[in-house]
Amino acid sequence: MPKIKMPRKSTAIDMTAMCDVAFLLLTFFMLATKFKPDEPVTVVTPSSINTTLLPDSDVLLFTVDKDGRVFFSMDGQPKRKKLIEDLNAQYKLGLDDKEIKSFVTGASVGTPIKDLKNYLSLSEDQRKKQGLDKGIPTDSANNELGAWIEYGMAAQGGNFNKLKYCIKADNATPYPKIKEILDTFKAKHIQKLNLVTNLKSAPQGTAAWKEEQAAGGKKE
């Protein structure tokens, strides 16, 4: 009895619709993604063998450049909005919605509080031309760093117990400036700080080097 041959059907799949969806998704993410704004200063941090990574959230970051200028940054736009609104009310800065948004979506801030309104109304290039990136005052006569710490903590909404305080200082930052910053944290009864550094290899023969070698052997 002859075998009946079943007709073969094409297995080709029309990918046109899938390509259209892929390009639509790509276009959406390109338009919707907001890139992190550039920092106003560049610092060259010292090196260490510590492998702990800087957290992405719940961080108050204080950047200090080689000239000793201090800049403040904090993650989370809702928290940044609360912070600047509290500062605006306390110091009667008279910030409008555009200036508040500039702080909420912007990068680090480094200027005396009295100059915040003018600072936030300008672009980064305009700030540099007018010399407004003076840094947050930390001297004993006018230490505004403590205010930024307090309002940064208050903006956490009671969850400041998991808050991490990080100092990202340039390798050439004068030590007296670092001491002023540390003394300010001490006055706020904050004893645990994190110093941001570049990673380097542990010296050969040290305990840290042996731990690295042991960890590398386990991975293999």
Summary of the structure (lengths in Angstrom):
residues: 220
radius of gyration: 25.7
end to end distance: 62.4
largest distance: 106.9
contacts: 537
relative contact order: 0.16
helix: 43%
strand: 11%
